């Protein structure tokens, strides 16, 4: 059993009378954390001068941060605090390091992609794009209309199309119908115009290609539609500005080559 110290109260009073500053000081750990936070805040302001922020404080994330590719998207994990982060990491020059990592992974997987299974639409000498699409996706249909408008302007692309059939229940049957058609491109145009035939064609070869497309979707890590790969860069969704940048760069390089 711990014995009471009869002088303990006197010593405490003595300390309180003659050393009040010592008792008011924060712990060494708290002081160090406060200094580190102030230094980090100053560094953030210096490195990202255009960033406006307040309430700078320590985050709940602890320890090293690891990145993983989840369906074509980079996620970050901190095992010490058991946190997962869905975010984009930028360096002080404004470069999106997350996007660079995603693109590097996409290029690696794209190199192993069997394009012979794709539905190809567009002239052989046009800029090439890899397109993951869903017959029941409204944004995919909007993208198809966009490609048609570009072709009408004399700026066609050559599309290597893979069908994503795991999102909408009727997508697989519609994809098989397109791939089984005598003229797959015409069947594609009809389907993407919103006109669904009363009877959908089935065939063994088309069924096998739909399965092959499913493997390609998993291989690349596509999780939504439309998804494009433009010169090895993943573009998720119908992002017209990104596509225009790609097309402008292609036209510029073709002009220089000539």
N, C-alpha and C positions, 0 to 999 in steps of 0.2 A: 504494500500500500504506500502511495506517495505521501510523504510528510509535508505538512504545511510549513512554510518558511516565514517565521515571524517578522523578518526584516524585509520581506519582499515588497510590502506596501511602502515602507520607508524609502527603499531604493527607487521605486517607481516615482514616488513623490519628489525625490531628489532629482531624478532625471527630468521630471516634468518641470521642475523649478529652474533648472540650470541648462537644460538642453532641449527646449521645445522644438527647435528646427529639425533635430534628428528624428523625432517622432512624426513630424509632418511630411518627411521626405517619402517619395514613392519607393517601392522595392526596386532593386537594381534591374530586375528583368523588365519591369514596367517602364523604367527610364530608358533602357536600351531600345525597347519596342517603340517608344515615342520618338526617339531620335531616328530610328530606322524609317519610321513612317514619314517623318518630316523630310528626310533625305530622299525617300522614294517619290514623295509628292513634288519636290523641287525638280527631280530628274524628269518626271512626267511632263511638267510644265515646260522644261527646256527642250525635251525631245519632240513633243507634240504641241507646238506653240499655238496652233489654231484650235486646239481642243478646249472647249469651255466645260468646266466641271466644278462641283463642290462636294462637300461631305466625303472627303478622302479618308478611307479607313481600311483596316486589315480585312481581307476577304475570308470567308469560311474555308477556302481551299488551303490545304496544307501539303507540304512535301513536293516531290517531283511530279511533273505533269507529263503524261504519255498520250500519244495520239494513235487512233485506230481508224481504219476505213470501214464505215458502216453503210453499205449500199451505195457506194460512190461518194459518200459524204464523210468528211473528217470529223470525228468527235474526240474529246479530250477527257482523260480520266486521271484523277488524283487518288491513288490507293490509300494514302495515309489518312485522308479525311473522307474517303469513299464518296467523292463527288464526280459527277459526269457533267461536262460542259459542251453545249452546242453553240459554237462561236466561231468567229473568224479572227485570226491573229494577223496583225499588221506590224511591220517594222517602222522605224522612224522615218523612212523615206516614202511611206504610204503603200508599200508593196504588200499585197495580200498573200501571206505565207501559207495560209490554209488552202487557198485556191491553187497555188503552185504545187502543193503536196497532192491535192486531188487530181490535178492535171497529169502529174508524173505517174500516178497510179493508173489513170485512164490510158495513157500512152502505152504503158507496159501491158495492160490487159487488151488494148486494141490491137497490139501487134499479134496476139494469138487468136484474134477473132476471125472466124471462117466466113468471109464475105460471100463465098459462093452460095450460101444459103439465103442471102438477102434478096429481097425484091428490088430490082434496080430500075429506077426511072430517071430519065434525063440523058442528054447527049454525052458521048464518051469524052469529049474535049472540054467539058464544063468543070468548074470547081467541084470537088467531091465532098459530100457530107455523109456522115453516118447518122441515121435517124431512128430513134425508138419511139413507136407510136401505138396508139390504141384506137380502133375504129369507132369506139363509143366516147372518145374524149373530145369535148367541144374545142379545146385549145389546139388539139391536133388537127382538127378540121380547119380551124382558122389559119394554122401554119400552112396547110396544104393550099389554101386560097392565096396566101402570101407568096408561096413558091410559084403558083400559076401567074400571079401578077408580075413577078420578076421575069418569068419566061416571056411574057407578053412584051416586056420592055427590052427584050433581047439580052437578058442577064440570067440565063438558066443555070441550074446546078444539077449535078448527077447525084441522086439520092440512093444510098444503100439502106434500105428500109428493113427493120426488124420489128415484129409485132410484139407488144407487151399485152399478155392475155390474162394476167393474174389480178387485175383490178376490177374490171366489169365482167359480169357473168356471161354475157353474150359475145365477148370479144373474140374468143377462140374460134367459135363457129364462123364468125364473119371473116376472120383472118384466113381460115381454111378455105372458105368460099373464094376469096380473092386469089389465093395461091393455086387453087384448082382450075381457075378459069382459063379458057383458051387464050384470052387476052387479059392477063393479070392487071396491066396498067389501066385498061378501060374499066375493069371491075373495081379497081381501087378508086378511080375517079367517081364512079357511080356511088359506091358505098360512102365515100367521104363527102359527097354532096348531100347526104342525109337520106338517100333513097335506098331502103333495104328491101331486097327481093323477098317475095313471099316464101320461096323455097331456096335454102342455102345449099350450094353444091358441096359434096363431100368426096374425098378421094384419099387413097393411101399415101400418095406422095405429098399432098398438101398437109395431111395430118402429121406426117413425119417432119415437114419443114416448120410447122407451128411448134413442135416439140424442140426442134433445133433452135428456134428463136428464143424459146424459154430458157434454154441453156445459155445462150448469148446474153440474155438479160441478167442472169445470175453472174455470169463471168465478168461482165463490165460493172455490175453493181448498180443497175438502174432501179430506182425506187418510185419514179413518177414519170408522167408523160405530158408533153413531149420532152424528150431528152435528145440533144444533138451533141455530136462530137465534131468539132471544127478545128482541123489541124492539131488534133490531139487534146484540145481543150473541151472540157465538159460544159455544156450550157443547159441548165435545167429550166424547163418551161419555155414558153414562146417569148423570148427576149429579143425583140426586133432590133434594138440598138446594137446588141452583141452580134447579131447576124449581119447587120449592115457594115459593121467594122470589119468582119471577116471578108465580106464580098468586096469592099473597097480595097482591102489589102491584096486580095487576089487579082483584082483588075489592075492595080498599080504594078504588081510583080509581072503580070502578063505584058503590060505595056513596056516595061524595062527590058523584058526578054526579047521583044520584037525590035 
